Amino acid sequence: MASEQTEIWHNQKCSKSRAAKAVLEESGVNYTERRYLDNPPTAAEIRAVLAKLGLEPWDITRTAEAEAKELGVSGWRRTAADRDRWITALAEHPRLIQRPIVLTADGRAYLARDEASLDALR
């Protein structure tokens, strides 16, 4: 993860991800684009992002994806004891990660899927 500049975990096929990238560009934010499907985050990076987001791994998991259904994640427990299982799944199957995630240069993170999050990036 870049700490000196903003980073967006981007999927160019996702409209919400493209919208967040456009906000960064319109706002003149210097950022790096991480195409996280090609360059998946490690389990350690996912843990760090979750801490910044104040969320749990199940909160950022796309449970409707075919891969999620194949893994059966909807039946997984959402407990501290099962947290590592979820994080491992996200690291091994990055398509399951909600997008976009924006990591700001000042150490904050946003799951930039709604207007409030996009406004915070401006």
Buried (B, 14 or more C-beta within 10 A) or exposed (E): BEEEEBBBBBBEEBEBBBBBBEBBEEEEBEBEBBBBBEEBBEBEBBBBBBEBBEBBBBEBBBEEBEBBEEBEBEEBEEEEEBBEBBBEBBBEBBBBBBBBBBBBBEEEBBBBBEEEBBEEBE
